[in-house]
Structures are given as structure tokens and as C-alpha cells.
Amino acid sequence: MTAAIRSLRGGDYASAIVAELVSAGIANGEACRKRLTEQGDLLKGDDHSAVFLVELAGQRCYCKLFLAKSRRQSLLFRLARSRGQRSFDVASRLSALGLPVPLPLACLGLPGAVLFATEVVPGRDLKACWQAQPQADDWPAALTASGRALAALHDAGFSHGDTKWSNLIWDGSDVTLVDLDAVRRSADRSRRARDLARFTLNAEEMGVPGARYEHFLHSYQVASGESRATLEKATLRALKPLRRRHLKRYGPRGHRLLGE
């Protein structure tokens, strides 16, 4: 059984998690999912992935479990760098650059799955914060910090790929970018514009007032050095197809913050 679970990244801490899972009789991805569900808090999940807040090897952490969709993908998990390994490597690189992302802790390979663990990020995601307290006094600070965080990522030459509000964590002073599966190293401005557009679409659909949204866009503009006209034009170009897709899927929601 010891060969069934492998430490892929994370040194001694990853080895300690392997020992804990082996001791508990965990032999594959499905068994790991069951244990994490019983032992921790399931934050979100579907048939092929799940995110948990759980204690592993004596440390509270966030874990994302990737489950193979087929035998072929299960084999690829073993022979190639999986999404979990890639997420660990990306998080390590971004952390080393001082960017606002969670510190990666471990990555494990199991039959049919990969488990990726990071430090617990304090605070709540922006979507949850807005749904709970849309009139809170700290929204200007939260949206300003969001613009700075995204500009810092882009200035370092990376795009996030999924900047919905649930992937930005606000702790009262800073914003941390989470869910790094889609992060890419790219100088392509269109990918950066898609990050801005995805953030903007969420703001529109949740009915965020224009004056509040302005804190985000202004802080991004100042930090990035882009002209306002260039910034709005690029964001709107990426935003329009996203709006059409969401309109078709969900129907009319919220209001427009950019363009007509």
C-alpha cells in the first residue's frame, strides 16, 4: 500500500501526510475523498474535484483533490505533471516573487487522483462578503486591494484565468488570489483583459454600484500604468462574449458597469 500513495511535492510535510493516509488504510482517490469529507469541511466539489478545509499531519490546510475522469487520465496522473503538481509549482513560483497567493504545502499522487494542499488563507472570499454585507464600509479598500493584487500578478507576467469573486480572499487589509489551476505565464494582453472582464462580469451580476467598482478599476490602472481608455477598451472587448454566454445560460442579471 505504501507504493500506492506518493509524495510528489512538499518534502517532510508531504511524507507525513502519506504516512497518515497509509495508516488510515487509504488506497485510492475515492477513499481519500471519503476520508476528507468525514474529517474536514467540504467547501465545494463535483464528480471530478473537491476542495476541503481539513487538518492533515497536524496542520490545518486547504486541500484540492483532483479525481481522474478516465483510466487514461489516471495513467497521465502517474506519468506526467498533473494539475495538482502544476498548481504547486505555480504557487511556489508566485510566492517566491512575493505575489499574493497561498503558500503551497504538499502534493500527493494516489491511484486515480492527485491531492494538492496549501496554507489556510485568512478572511472570506469577495462574493461571500458581498452577499453578507454589501453596504460594509470597507468595500472601497477591498476593491482597491483587488485591483492592486491583479495588477501585481499581471506586472509579473502572469494571468490568473478565473478571476470570479469567489477566487479573491479579503482579510480586512489585503486580497489573496486563490484557485491557481488556470494561471499562465503570458505577456498576452488579451489574457489579462479576460481577467479584468471576468471580475467585472461578477460585479455586474451582483449589482455592485459603479462608484464601488471604480475603486477596483482605478487602482488597477494606477498600478499597471495603463491609460484609462486602453484599459476600458480591452476589458470591454473581452467582457462582451462573457456577457452573451451568461445571458444565454442564466438570463438577465444585474447591470452594466462598462460600455453600453
N, C-alpha and C positions, 0 to 999 in steps of 0.2 A: 504493500500500500504506500510505502514511503516514496516510491518512484512515481506514483500517480499524481502527487501534488509537487510542483516545482517552484522554487524561488527564482523569479526572473529578474527582479529589480528590488533593491531595498536593503541589502546586507543583512545584518543581525536581526533587525526587526522583522523582515520578511521571513527569515528562517524560524523565528519564534512563532509566527502565525502558522507556518507549515506544521510545526510540531503540535500546535494546539488543535488544528483541524484533523491531523492524523490521529491524535489521541482521542478525539471525539468520534472517530470512525467515518469521517467524511471522505468519500472516494470519487465524487464527480460533481459537476456543476449544479445539478438539480438538488443533490443532498446539501450542498453548500448554501443554496438559496433557501432551502427549508430551515436550516440552522440559523442563518442570518435573520430570517423573518421571525423566528421564535425568540432569538436572543436580543435583537435590536429593534429599531423603528424603521419601517418601510416608508420612504419618502415619496417614491414614485417608481413605476415599473410597468413592463408589458411582457409579452411572451419571450422576448429575447434580451432583455436587460432590466436591471433593478438597482435602485440607489437606496442605501441604508445609512442610518446613524447608529453605530454599534461599537462596543468595546471588543477589541481583538488584542490578544497578548498583553493585556493590562493597560492599553491605551485607547481612549475614545477617538474614533475616526469616522470619516465619511468613506463609504465603500461603494464602488460601482461594479456590479457583476455583469459581464458580457457572456451570454449563452449562445453557443453555435446554432445557426439556423439549419445546418445540414451536416452530414458526415464529412463532406468536402471542406466545409468551413472549420469543422473541428480539427481536421488534419492541418489546415492552414494555420490554425492557432498554435500548433506544435512546431510547424516548420518555418513559419515566417513571423515577422514582428506584428503582433496583434494590435487592436485598437487600445487595449489596456497598456501595453508596453509603449506604444506611441504616445499615449496621453501622459504616461510617467516621464518619458524623455522630453516632451514638450514642456510640461510643468517644471521640470528641472532646469531646463534652459531659460525659461521665462523668469523663474525665481532667481536664478543667478544674475540676471540682468536687472533685478530689483523691481520687476513689474508686479502689479497687484493680482497675484494668483495664489491658490493654495499650495502649500509645500507638499510635494509627493512623498509618501512614506514607503509604499511597497507595491509590488505587482507579482501575482502568483499565477501559475498555469495549472489548471485541473483538466481532467478528461471532459471535453465538451464545453469548457468555459475558461475565462480569464477574470481574475479579481484584482481591481486597482483600488488602492487606499490612499487618502490624503489626510492632512490635518483638518481638524474641525475649524471652520471659519466662523467667528462670532458675528452675530447680527441676524437679520432676516432679509429675504430677497425683496427687491423693489415692488414686485407685483403684490406680494402678501402685505407689505407695508401700505401700499396704496389702497388695497381693498379694506384694510383695517382702519386707516386714518388718513383719508385723502386731504383733510384740512390741517394736517400737522404743520407746525411752524418750521420744521427742519427740511421741508421739501426743496427750497432753493439750494440749501447746502448739499442735499443728497443728489440732486440733478447736476449741480456743478461738479461734484466729485465723480459722477458717472461720465461726464464729458472729458474730464481730465484723465480718468483711467483708460478710456478707449483711445484717446489721443496718444497716450504713452505707449500703448500696445502698437498702434499704427506707426508711430515715430520710430519704433524699434524694428519695423519691417515685417510685422505680422498682422494678420486679420483673424478675427475670432470665429466668424462663420455662423453664430447662433446667438445674437445679442438680444433675445427676448428678455423681458424684465425679470423673469424668474432666474436668470443666469447672472444677475448682478446682486451682490450681497452688501447691504448697508449696515454699518456698525455704529452709526452716530457721528463718525468723523471721516471715514474713508469707504470706498467701494472696492470690492474684490470681484474679479471676473472668474466665474466657475464654469464647469462643463466644457472642457477644452478639447473634446473629441474632434471638432471641426477646425481647430486653429491651423493656419497655414503660414509658412514664411513666404511672403509675396509683396512685391512692390507695385502690384496691380491696383490702381486706384479704384477700379470698379468693385473689387472685393471689399475695400474699405468703405466705399459708398453703400454697399449692401449691409454692412454692419450698422451704419447710421440709419439706413432705411428700416431695418428690422426693429431697431429701438424706437424709431418714430412711429411705425405702424402700431406697436403695442401702446404707445402713448395716445395715439388717436383712438384706438378701440376702447381704451379705458376712460376716455373723456377728459384727459389731462388738459387743463386750460393752457392757452397759448402763452400766457405770461410765465407759467411754470416751465413749460417746455423750453422757453427761451433761455433759461439758465443752463440747460444742457448744451444747446447749440452754440451759445456764446462761449461757454468755457472750452468746448472742443475747438472752436475757431481760434480762440486766443492761443491755446496750447499747440495747435497744429500749424498756425501761421497761414492757413488758407484764407483767401478772400471770402467774404460772405456770399457773394454772387456765385462763385465757383462751387462753394460748399453746398448751397441750396440746389443748384442745377444738377450736380452729380447725385445728391441724395434723392431728389425727386425722380430722376431717371430710373434709379433702382427701386424706388418706392411704388411707382405706378403698377408694374406687374404684380407686386406683392398685394397691393390693394385689390386688384381684379381677382386674384386667386382666393383671397379671404372673403371677398364679397360673394363669390360663387359658392364657397364652402359654408360660410356662416351667416350670410345675409348682412344687411346694413348694421353697422355698429359704430358708435362714437361720432367723431367729427374730424375734418381735415385740418392739419396743422401747417402743411406746406402746399403751395400751389393752389389751383382752383378746386 
